[in-house]
Amino acid sequence: MTIRERLLADLVAALKAKDAPRLEALRLVKAALQKREIEIQHQLDDAEAMALLATLIKQRHEAAAAFAKGGRDDLAAKERAELELLESYLPPPPSADALDALVTAAIAETGAKSAKDIGAVMRVVMAKLTGQRVDGKALNDLARAKLS
């Protein structure tokens, strides 16, 4: 079952269950998918849908942080709920051990010696993690620590 099919099935289930918050979030995701399909003029495959979901997740993280900083805990909670829903459509992130091994392999592959070579290491690692949910900043910090 593709991400799009799963999304539509969950949308119907939320409609039948009269789950308004979930329904609203699913409709926003469906609208974002449709908008992207119109822009690129073809139906999204799973990899493209995952990339779009990753963008939506990042937006929810930023919005929740901004609302929390502004003292709007009610809106921050709503964003966090939408964030959990969006994350349920993506595969689980790789473990810390797997990331550590990938960074070590990328350092060996590129021959990186110092933090100046971080760009080459990150390109190799991110290419291997395409389609997976990874925190780029944490990955960059891990690579910098290994190169220091």
Contact map, one row per residue, 1 for C-alpha under 8 A:
1110110000000000000000000000000000000000000000000000000000000000000000000000000000000000000000000000000000000000000000000000000000000000000000000000
1111110000000000000000000000000000000000000001000000000000000000000000000000000000000000000000000000000000000000000000000000000000000000000000000000
1111111000000000000000000000000000000000000001001000000000000000000000000000000000000000100000000000000000000000000000000000000000000000000000000000
0111111100000000000000000000000000000000000001001000000000000000000000000000000000000000000000000000000000000000000000000000000000000000000000000000
1111111110000000000000000000000000000000000000000000000000000000000000000000000000000000000000000000000000000000000000000000000000000000000000000000
1111111111000000000000000000000000000000000000000000000000000000000000000000000000000000000000000000000000000000000000000000000000000000000000000000
0011111111100000000000000100010000000000000000000000000000000000000000000000000000000000000000000000000000000000000000000000000000000000000000000000
0001111111110000000000000000010000000000000000000000000000000000000000000000000000000000000000000000000000000000000000000000000000000000000000000000
0000111111111000000000000000000000000000000000000000000000000000000000000000000000000000000000000000000000000000000000000000000000000000000000000000
0000011111111100000000000100000000000000000000000000000000000000000000000000000000000000000000000000000000000000000000000000000000000000000000000000
0000001111111110000000100110000000000000000000000000000000000000000000000000000000000000000000000000000000000000000000000000000000000000000000000000
0000000111111111000000000000000000000000000000000000000000000000000000000000000000000000000000000000000000000000000000000000000000000000000000000000
0000000011111111100000000000000000000000000000000000000000000000000000000000000000000000000000000000000000000000000000000000000000000000000000000000
0000000001111111111101100000000000000000000000000000000000000000000000000000000000000000000000000000000000000000000000000000000000000000000000000000
0000000000111111111100100000000000000000000000000000000000000000000000000000000000000000000000000000000000000000000000000000000000000000000000000000
0000000000011111111000000000000000000000000000000000000000000000000000000000000000000000000000000000000000000000000000000000000000000000000000000000
0000000000001111111000000000000000000000000000000000000000000000000000000000000000000000000000000000000000000000000000000000000000000000000000000000
0000000000000111111100100000000000000000000000000000000000000000000000000000000000000000000000000000000000000000000000000000000000000000000000000000
0000000000000111111111100000000000000000000000000000000000000000000000000000000000000000000000000000000000000000000000000000000000000000000000000000
0000000000000110011111110000000000000000000000000000000000000000000000000000000000000000000000000000000000000000000000000000000000000000000000000000
0000000000000000001111111000000000000000000000000000000000000000000000000000000000000000000000000000000000000000000000000000000000000000000000000000
0000000000000100001111111100000000000000000000000000000000000000000000000000000001001000000000000000000000000000000000000000000000000000000000000000
0000000000100110011111111110000000000000000000000000000000000000000000000000000000000000000000000000000000000000000000000000000000000000000000000000
0000000000000000000111111111000000000000000000000000000000000000000000000000000000000000000000000000000000000000000000000000000000000000000000000000
0000000000000000000011111111100000000000000000000000000000000000000000000000000001001000000000000000000000000000000000000000000000000000000000000000
0000001001100000000001111111110000000000000000000000000000000000000000000000000000000000000000000000000000000000000000000000000000000000000000000000
0000000000100000000000111111111000000000000000000000000000000000000000000000000000000000000000000000000000000000000000000000000000000000000000000000
0000000000000000000000011111111100000000000000000000000000000000000000000000000000000000000000000000000000000000000000000000000000000000000000000000
0000000000000000000000001111111110000000000000000000100000000000000000000000000000000000000000000000000000000000000000000000000000000000000000000000
0000001100000000000000000111111111000000000000000000000000000000000000000000000000000000000000000000000000000000000000000000000000000000000000000000
0000000000000000000000000011111111100000000000000000000000000000000000000000000000000000000000000000000000000000000000000000000000000000000000000000
0000000000000000000000000001111111110000000000000001000000000000000000000000000000000000000000000000000000000000000000000000000000000000000000000000
0000000000000000000000000000111111111000000100001001000000000000000000000000000000000000000000000000000000000000000000000000000000000000000000000000
0000000000000000000000000000011111111100000000000000000000000000000000000000000000000000000000000000000000000000000000000000000000000000000000000000
0000000000000000000000000000001111111110000000000000000000000000000000000000000000000000000000000000000000000000000000000000000000000000000000000000
0000000000000000000000000000000111111111000100000000000000000000000000000000000000000000000000000000000000000000000000000000000000000000000000000000
0000000000000000000000000000000011111111111100000000000000000000000000000000000000000000000000000000000000000000000000000000000000000000000000000000
0000000000000000000000000000000001111111110000000000000000000000000000000000000000000000000000000000000000000000000000000000000000000000000000000000
0000000000000000000000000000000000111111100000000000000000000000000000000000000000000000000000000000000000000000000000000000000000000000000000000000
0000000000000000000000000000000000011111110000000000000000000000000000000000000000000000000000000000000000000000000000000000000000000000000000000000
0000000000000000000000000000000000001111111000000000000000000000000000000000000000000000000000000000000000000000000000000000000000000000000000000000
0000000000000000000000000000000000001101111100000000000000000000000000000000000000000000000000000000000000000000000000000000000000000000000000000000
0000000000000000000000000000000000001000111110000000000000000000000000000000000000000000000000000000000000000000000000000000000000000000000000000000
0000000000000000000000000000000010011000011111111000000000000000000000000000000000000000000000000000000000000000000000000000000000000000000000000000
0000000000000000000000000000000000000000001111111000000000000000000000000000000000000000000000000000000000000000000000000000000000000000000000000000
0111000000000000000000000000000000000000000111111100000000000000000000000000000000000000000000000000000000000000000000000000000000000000000000000000
0000000000000000000000000000000000000000000111111110000000000000000000000000000000000000000000000000000000000000000000000000000000100000000000000000
0000000000000000000000000000000000000000000111111111000000000000000000000000000000000000000000000000000000000000000000000000000000000000000000000000
0011000000000000000000000000000010000000000111111111100000000000000000000000000000000000000000000000000000000000000000000000000000000000000000000000
0000000000000000000000000000000000000000000001111111110000000000000000000000000000000000010000000000000000000000000000000000000000100000000000000000
0000000000000000000000000000000000000000000000111111111000000000000000000000000000000000000000000000000000000000000000000000000000100000000000000000
0000000000000000000000000000000110000000000000011111111100000000000000000000000000000000000000000000000000000000000000000000000000000000000000000000
0000000000000000000000000000100000000000000000001111111110000000000000000000000000000110010000000000000000000000000000000000000000000000000000000000
0000000000000000000000000000000000000000000000000111111111000000000000000000000000000000000000000000000000000000000000000000000000001000000000000000
0000000000000000000000000000000000000000000000000011111111100000000000000000000000000000000000000000000000000000000000000000000000000000000000000000
0000000000000000000000000000000000000000000000000001111111110000000000000000000000000100000000000000000000000000000000000000000000000000000000000000
0000000000000000000000000000000000000000000000000000111111111000000000000000000000100110000000000000000000000000000000000000000000000000000000000000
0000000000000000000000000000000000000000000000000000011111111100000000000000000000000000000000000000000000000000000000000000000000000000000000000000
0000000000000000000000000000000000000000000000000000001111111110000000000000000000000000000000000000000000000000000000000000000000000000000000000000
0000000000000000000000000000000000000000000000000000000111111111000000000000001101100000000000000000000000000000000000000000000000000000000000000000
0000000000000000000000000000000000000000000000000000000011111111100000000000001100100000000000000000000000000000000000000000000000000000000000000000
0000000000000000000000000000000000000000000000000000000001111111110000000000000000000000000000000000000000000000000000000000000000000000000000000000
0000000000000000000000000000000000000000000000000000000000111111111000000001001000000000000000000000000000000000000000000000000000000000000000000000
0000000000000000000000000000000000000000000000000000000000011111111100000011101100000000000000000000000000000000000000000000000000000000000000000000
0000000000000000000000000000000000000000000000000000000000001111111110000001000000000000000000000000000000000000000000000000000000000000000000000000
0000000000000000000000000000000000000000000000000000000000000111111111000001000000000000000000000000000000000000000000000000000000000000000000000000
0000000000000000000000000000000000000000000000000000000000000011111111111011000000000000000000000000000000000000000000000000000000000000000000000000
0000000000000000000000000000000000000000000000000000000000000001111111111011000000000000000000000000000000000000000000000000000000000000000000000000
0000000000000000000000000000000000000000000000000000000000000000111111110000000000000000000000000000000000000000000000000000000000000000000000000000
0000000000000000000000000000000000000000000000000000000000000000011111110000000000000000000000000000000000000000000000000000000000000000000000000000
0000000000000000000000000000000000000000000000000000000000000000001111111000000000000000000000000000000000000000000000000000000000000000000000000000
0000000000000000000000000000000000000000000000000000000000000000001111111111000000000000000000000000000000000000000000000000000000000000000000000000
0000000000000000000000000000000000000000000000000000000000000000001100111111100000000000000000000000000000000000000000000000000000000000000000000000
0000000000000000000000000000000000000000000000000000000000000000000000011111110000000000000000000000000000000000000000000000000000000000000000000000
0000000000000000000000000000000000000000000000000000000000000001001100011111111000000000000000000000000000000000000000000000000000000000000000000000
0000000000000000000000000000000000000000000000000000000000000011111100011111111100000000000000000000000000000000000000000000000000000000000000000000
0000000000000000000000000000000000000000000000000000000000000001000000001111111110000000000000000000000000000000000000000000000000000000000000000000
0000000000000000000000000000000000000000000000000000000000000000000000000111111111000000000000000000000000000000000000000000000000000000000000000000
0000000000000000000000000000000000000000000000000000000000011011000000000011111111100000000000000000000000000000000000000000000000000000000000000000
0000000000000000000000000000000000000000000000000000000000011001000000000001111111110000000000000000000000000000000000000000000000000000000000000000
0000000000000000000000000000000000000000000000000000000000000000000000000000111111111000000000000000000000000000000000000000000000000000000000000000
0000000000000000000001001000000000000000000000000000000000010000000000000000011111111100000000000000000000000000000000000000000000000000000000000000
0000000000000000000000000000000000000000000000000000000010011000000000000000001111111110000000000000000000000000000000000000000000000000000000000000
0000000000000000000000000000000000000000000000000000000000000000000000000000000111111111000000000000000000000000000000000000000000000000000000000000
0000000000000000000001001000000000000000000000000000000000000000000000000000000011111111100000000000000000000000000000000000000000000000000000000000
0000000000000000000000000000000000000000000000000000100110000000000000000000000001111111110000000000000000000000000000000000000000000000000000000000
0000000000000000000000000000000000000000000000000000100010000000000000000000000000111111110000000000000000000000000000000000000000000000000000000000
0000000000000000000000000000000000000000000000000000000000000000000000000000000000011111111000000000000000000000000000000000000000000000000000000000
0010000000000000000000000000000000000000000000000000000000000000000000000000000000001111111000000000000000000000000000000000000000000000000000000000
0000000000000000000000000000000000000000000000000100100000000000000000000000000000000111111100000000000000000000000000000000000000011000000000000000
0000000000000000000000000000000000000000000000000000000000000000000000000000000000000001111110000000000000000000000000000000000000011000000000000000
0000000000000000000000000000000000000000000000000000000000000000000000000000000000000000011111000000000000000000000000000000000000011000000000000000
0000000000000000000000000000000000000000000000000000000000000000000000000000000000000000001111100000000000000000000000000000000000011100000000000000
0000000000000000000000000000000000000000000000000000000000000000000000000000000000000000000111110110000000000000000000000000000000011100000000000000
0000000000000000000000000000000000000000000000000000000000000000000000000000000000000000000011111110000000000000000000000000000000000000000000000000
0000000000000000000000000000000000000000000000000000000000000000000000000000000000000000000001111111000000000000000000000000000000000000000000000000
0000000000000000000000000000000000000000000000000000000000000000000000000000000000000000000000111111100000000000000000000000000000000000000000000000
0000000000000000000000000000000000000000000000000000000000000000000000000000000000000000000001111111110000000000000000000000000000000000000000000000
0000000000000000000000000000000000000000000000000000000000000000000000000000000000000000000001111111111000000000000000000000000000000000001000000000
0000000000000000000000000000000000000000000000000000000000000000000000000000000000000000000000011111111100000000000000000000000000000000000001000000
0000000000000000000000000000000000000000000000000000000000000000000000000000000000000000000000001111111110000000000000000000000000000000000000000000
0000000000000000000000000000000000000000000000000000000000000000000000000000000000000000000000000111111111000000000000000000100000000000000000000000
0000000000000000000000000000000000000000000000000000000000000000000000000000000000000000000000000011111111100000000000001000100000000000000001100000
0000000000000000000000000000000000000000000000000000000000000000000000000000000000000000000000000001111111110000000000000000000000000000000000000100
0000000000000000000000000000000000000000000000000000000000000000000000000000000000000000000000000000111111111000000000000000000000000000000000000000
0000000000000000000000000000000000000000000000000000000000000000000000000000000000000000000000000000011111111100000000001101100000000000000000000000
0000000000000000000000000000000000000000000000000000000000000000000000000000000000000000000000000000001111111111100000001000000000000000000000000000
0000000000000000000000000000000000000000000000000000000000000000000000000000000000000000000000000000000111111111000000000000000000000000000000000000
0000000000000000000000000000000000000000000000000000000000000000000000000000000000000000000000000000000011111110000000000000000000000000000000000000
0000000000000000000000000000000000000000000000000000000000000000000000000000000000000000000000000000000001111111000000011000000000000000000000000000
0000000000000000000000000000000000000000000000000000000000000000000000000000000000000000000000000000000000111111100000000000000000000000000000000000
0000000000000000000000000000000000000000000000000000000000000000000000000000000000000000000000000000000000110111110011011000000000000000000000000010
0000000000000000000000000000000000000000000000000000000000000000000000000000000000000000000000000000000000100011111110000000000000000000000000000010
0000000000000000000000000000000000000000000000000000000000000000000000000000000000000000000000000000000000000001111111000000000000000000000000000011
0000000000000000000000000000000000000000000000000000000000000000000000000000000000000000000000000000000000000000111111000000000000000000000000010011
0000000000000000000000000000000000000000000000000000000000000000000000000000000000000000000000000000000000000000111111100000000000000000000000000000
0000000000000000000000000000000000000000000000000000000000000000000000000000000000000000000000000000000000000001111111111000000000000000000000000000
0000000000000000000000000000000000000000000000000000000000000000000000000000000000000000000000000000000000000001011111111100000000000000000100110010
0000000000000000000000000000000000000000000000000000000000000000000000000000000000000000000000000000000000000000000111111110000000000000000000000000
0000000000000000000000000000000000000000000000000000000000000000000000000000000000000000000000000000000000000101000011111111000000000000000000000000
0000000000000000000000000000000000000000000000000000000000000000000000000000000000000000000000000000001001100101000011111111100000000000000000100000
0000000000000000000000000000000000000000000000000000000000000000000000000000000000000000000000000000000001000000000001111111110000000000000100100000
0000000000000000000000000000000000000000000000000000000000000000000000000000000000000000000000000000000000000000000000111111111000000000000000000000
0000000000000000000000000000000000000000000000000000000000000000000000000000000000000000000000000000000001000000000000011111111100000000000000000000
0000000000000000000000000000000000000000000000000000000000000000000000000000000000000000000000000000011001000000000000001111111110000000000000000000
0000000000000000000000000000000000000000000000000000000000000000000000000000000000000000000000000000000000000000000000000111111111000000000000000000
0000000000000000000000000000000000000000000000000000000000000000000000000000000000000000000000000000000000000000000000000011111111000000000000000000
0000000000000000000000000000000000000000000000000000000000000000000000000000000000000000000000000000000000000000000000000001111111000000000000000000
0000000000000000000000000000000000000000000000000000000000000000000000000000000000000000000000000000000000000000000000000000111111111100000000000000
0000000000000000000000000000000000000000000000000000000000000000000000000000000000000000000000000000000000000000000000000000011111110000000000000000
0000000000000000000000000000000000000000000000100110000000000000000000000000000000000000000000000000000000000000000000000000000011111000000000000000
0000000000000000000000000000000000000000000000000000000000000000000000000000000000000000011111000000000000000000000000000000000011111100000000000000
0000000000000000000000000000000000000000000000000000010000000000000000000000000000000000011111000000000000000000000000000000000010111110000000000000
0000000000000000000000000000000000000000000000000000000000000000000000000000000000000000000011000000000000000000000000000000000010011111001000000000
0000000000000000000000000000000000000000000000000000000000000000000000000000000000000000000000000000000000000000000000000000000000001111111000000000
0000000000000000000000000000000000000000000000000000000000000000000000000000000000000000000000000000000000000000000000000000000000000111111100000000
0000000000000000000000000000000000000000000000000000000000000000000000000000000000000000000000000000000000000000000000000000000000000011111110000000
0000000000000000000000000000000000000000000000000000000000000000000000000000000000000000000000000000000000000000000000000000000000000011111111000000
0000000000000000000000000000000000000000000000000000000000000000000000000000000000000000000000000010000000000000000000000000000000000111111111100000
0000000000000000000000000000000000000000000000000000000000000000000000000000000000000000000000000000000000000000000001000100000000000001111111110000
0000000000000000000000000000000000000000000000000000000000000000000000000000000000000000000000000000000000000000000000000000000000000000111111111000
0000000000000000000000000000000000000000000000000000000000000000000000000000000000000000000000000001001000000000000000000000000000000000011111111100
0000000000000000000000000000000000000000000000000000000000000000000000000000000000000000000000000000001000000000000001001100000000000000001111111110
0000000000000000000000000000000000000000000000000000000000000000000000000000000000000000000000000000000000000000001001000000000000000000000111111111
0000000000000000000000000000000000000000000000000000000000000000000000000000000000000000000000000000000000000000000000000000000000000000000011111111
0000000000000000000000000000000000000000000000000000000000000000000000000000000000000000000000000000000100000000000000000000000000000000000001111111
0000000000000000000000000000000000000000000000000000000000000000000000000000000000000000000000000000000000000001111001000000000000000000000000111111
0000000000000000000000000000000000000000000000000000000000000000000000000000000000000000000000000000000000000000011000000000000000000000000000011111
